[in-house]
Amino acid sequence: MSEIKKQRYGNWILIAVALLLFGTAIATTQFKVPVIMANLMEQFSMDPDGASWLMSIFTFVGIVLALPTGMLAKQFGPKNMLVAAAAIMAVGSLIGAFSTSSLMLIISRGIEGVAFIFVTICGPLAVQKYAAPDKIGSATGIWALWVCLGSVVGGTLTPSLFSATGFMGVWIIYAIAVVVFIVGVIVFVKLPDGEASAASEVDIAGIEAEAEAGVEAGAGAGEIRAAHAAEKVSYATFFKPNTLLFFFTFLAFNMVLMAVLSFSPTWMQLQGIDPTVSGFISTLPMLLAVIASPTFGSLADRLGRCKPLYIIGMLAMGPCAFLMLTGSDAMLWVGAVLMGLLGLGVPVMCLTSFNGVLAEPKLASVGMGVLMLVQSLGQFLGTFISPMLLGPASDQWMTLGIAMLIIGLIGTLSIVVCKFK
């Protein structure tokens, strides 16, 4: 048998940074709306309920398209899907820029949401495909910052752009940024020998391994092909207790995080804190993720393990949420800082360890779709259940805080029990 050349990988830092810049450009388009929501409502004569769809449509699209996107990624590859996301985002943004009605604007946001879910699922898959196995944690730690940075850029840059260029200018400028940064993905996110040759080497290795096994077993070529064709992927893996425990932990994380991001500013303002300060404290965890995310990823690579770090991150979420939803003064800052430095390491650990827990390489793409469906459900439940817990008068803050504490601790217990391969 011919000797198969060992697969080489490109510079993981360039790969991660290229993906991060593109992801940030995509996320910025999502977060361009909240800071100019009042202007859009006036320009398009929208009531609050209609205007809320400009953001909630993203979550809705994520729930509907998460699984199909995973299947498409398996068929076409993550890099091709990212290029498609750039094209879809450009089209959606251009439709939005020339919208003449609120319905047309909401539809354009839905199209942008399709691009967003493509990137959400295919970004991690691209990291796993193109980064060396011993650098996946570090690369994922950099990539995982894309939403945090996108929210910061969208929130801080959009008002100035809107004042200078108007609504249409904001939409077109962000679309151009997406197109520019996808070039970096095309250029840097690849294997040194080219994707085609690398894929061929993998295929050849698999064929030779099957041939050797067939010779040893006395099987003919036809029997080998028949056995290969008969091999089917079992989706029952997603419903195994261990996998469900893993999913529940990520569901709990997103529920707690969204409850804090959505409702802690209101609690702080009830304590007499200035709206600007309350907004900063509530988003501080996302800002500190710039430290937590790459740190957790690097530590995972060095330790060769994700579970201990995952447990530490989840263990912080419940108590920190309790402090941010019921505390005052210094306790609010303590909760925000600890959630940012510890809790926001959870997404990196989840993305890095998922394939190991799943233990089904052929299900990686579909599995990422399932995982992002879990994320979208968690975010939806976090914003849906919290008002119910606050009660009709929206004054049951201790109830909400205790509920998020319990959800966080149950999520921690789930990941403790979950077995990592």
Secondary structure by P-SEA (a helix, b strand, c coil): cccccccccccaaaaaaaaaaaaaaaaaaaaccccaaaaaaaaacccaaaaaaccaaaaaaaaacaaaaaaaaaaccaaaaaaaaaaaaaaaaaaaaacccaaaaaaaaaaaaaaaaaaacaaaaaaaccccccaaaaaaaaaaaaaaaaaaaaaccaaaaaacccaaaaaaaaaaaaaaaaaaaaccccccccaaaaaaaaaaaaaaaaaaaaaaacccaaaaaaaaaabbbbccccccaaaaaaaaaaaaaaaaaaaaaccaaaaaaaacccaaaaaaaaaccccaaaaaaaaaaaaaaaacccaaaaaaaaaacaaaaaaaacccaaaaaaaaaaaaacccaaaaaaaaacccccccccaaaaaaaaaaaaaaaaaaaaaaaccccccccccaaaaaaaaaaaaaaaaaaaaaacccc
